[in-house]
Amino acid sequence: MKKFLRVLGAVLALTMLVSLAACGSTGSTAATGESGAADATAASDFKIGAIMLGDETEGYSAAHITGIKTAAEELGLSEDQIVWKYKIPEGAECLDAAEDLVAQGCDLILSNSYGHQTYMVEAAEKYPDVTFIAMTGDFAAISGLDNFKNAFTAVYQSRYVSGVVAGMKLKELVESGTLTPETQPGSFDADGNVKIGYVGAFPYAEVVSGYTAFYLGAKSVWPQTVLEVMYTNSWFDIDKEGAAAEALIANGAVIVGQHADSTGAPAATQKLKDAGTVCYSVGYNIDMLDTAPTAALTSATNVWKVYYKEAFAAAMNGEEVPVDWAKGYDDGAVAITELGPECAEGTADKVAEVEAALKDGTLHVFDTSTFTVDGQTVTSAPVDLTFYDYTTGEAVAVYQGETKEAIHDGYFDESTLRSAPYFTLRIDGITEDAEAVA
C-alpha cells in the first residue's frame, strides 16, 4: 500500500501481525454494484487528471507517468487531454489538486500514492459525476461510492521472479567457491545459510508481501537462505536507502533487494562491490543498470500501461471502470527489467520457466508448503477487510468490511479479496530490524 496517511500504517501493520487486519473488498478484476455512464464520452472531449506524488525523476512516479502517456497514446488521446499535477504531498494538497482538476473539466482523476486515498474519496463524495481512482488504495469497494476506484498490480509475482534471479546468483557464487565461510564469513549464519537483505520503506502489507515473495523466489533456487529487512520509514530517501543497503551488506547480505523508490540502495551496493565485497542489487520500478552496471541483477517492475489503457478505454466508452483491479504476468501487467551482465548462467531460461508457471497457474507465489510461521504450516489466514482509523489510539471502523479466508487450495491467495496486498504473515527465515535506519 503506497504512501500511508495519518499514522494508520505503522499501527495497522502491528495489528496485522496477529490478525491480518486489512482493508478493502471484492474481487480484483471485476466491478460490483455499479452502473455505467448513460452516454459514452467522445474521445476528443475526454480529459484525464493525474495527481503524482513525484515526477519523472523518481522511479515509482516515473513508471506511472510512462504508463499513462503510453496508454493515452495508444488510445489516440492527445497530450493536452492529460492535466498533470506533480509532486503532490499526501495531505490536503491532494484534495486541492483534485478540485482544480475537476474545475479544468477532467472526466477521470487518478492519484498514484496510498496517502492520497483519503483526500480522493473526499473529492469523489463532492463530485459524483467524475470518476476518481486511488492507485494502491484499499477501501473503494466498501466506500459506498460508485465513482471511487482502487487498482494495483500483482507485483508480488515479479518480486518472486526477481528473487529467483537472486537465488540463481547465490547458487552460482556458492557452488563456484567464490562465496565461502572462509572468503566472506559474515555472509553465512551459524546454520550455513547465505544472508540476503531487503530495504523496505514501511512495514505495510505491500512491503511485507513483496519481500516475502522475493525471499521465497530466492529460496526456491537456493534453500539455504535467510533474509534481513531494514526499514527507512520513507518511500523515497536516497541517503537512507543507501545507508540501509550499506548496513545490510555490513551484516553479511550478499544480495540486497528493495521496496523503496530511489537508486540509493543499488548505488551503495555498486560502491561496495567496486571496493571488493561480493554483493549485488535487485531494484524496483526501473532498470538500475545505469546506476549499478555490474551490481544490478534486475528490478521487479509494474507495467502500468496495462491498467491505464483498460481504465481509460472503459471510461471513454461509458463502461464500468473496475472497482478493484489487480493483474499480473497473465496480462502483462508485471515484469522484471533487463538481466544484468553478472547474472548467473542459465538465469534467462530459469526466469522463462518460472514466468510460464505463474501464467498457467501451476506456480503460486505463497504456496503454504514452501514456508512456515513459528515452525508451523499455515492452514488459515483470515483477513479483516474493514478500513480502520487508528488516529485516536483506538481502532474505529470507518468502512465496514467482511472477514474472509485468504488461504485456498494450499496457497495464500494474494490480491483477489481486494487489489491492494494483504499478506502480512511473518514467515520463518526472515528477520525485521526493530529500529528504522536513522
Secondary structure as UniProt FT lines:
FT   TURN            6..7
FT   HELIX           8..19
FT   HELIX           43..45
FT   STRAND          48..51
FT   TURN            56..57
FT   HELIX           59..74
FT   TURN            75..76
FT   HELIX           79..81
FT   STRAND          82..85
FT   HELIX           92..103
FT   TURN            104..105
FT   STRAND          108..111
FT   HELIX           114..116
FT   HELIX           117..126
FT   TURN            128..129
FT   STRAND          131..135
FT   HELIX           140..142
FT   TURN            143..144
FT   TURN            146..147
FT   STRAND          148..153
FT   HELIX           155..175
FT   TURN            176..177
FT   TURN            181..183
FT   HELIX           185..187
FT   TURN            190..191
FT   STRAND          194..200
FT   HELIX           205..221
FT   STRAND          225..231
FT   HELIX           238..250
FT   TURN            251..252
FT   STRAND          255..259
FT   HELIX           264..274
FT   TURN            275..276
FT   STRAND          280..284
FT   TURN            289..291
FT   TURN            293..295
FT   STRAND          296..302
FT   HELIX           305..316
FT   TURN            317..318
FT   STRAND          324..327
FT   HELIX           329..331
FT   STRAND          334..336
FT   TURN            341..342
FT   TURN            345..346
FT   HELIX           347..360
FT   TURN            365..366
FT   HELIX           368..370
FT   TURN            374..375
FT   STRAND          382..384
FT   STRAND          387..389
FT   TURN            391..392
FT   STRAND          396..399
FT   STRAND          403..405
FT   STRAND          407..408
FT   TURN            409..410
FT   STRAND          411..412
FT   TURN            414..415
FT   TURN            428..429
FT   STRAND          430..432
//
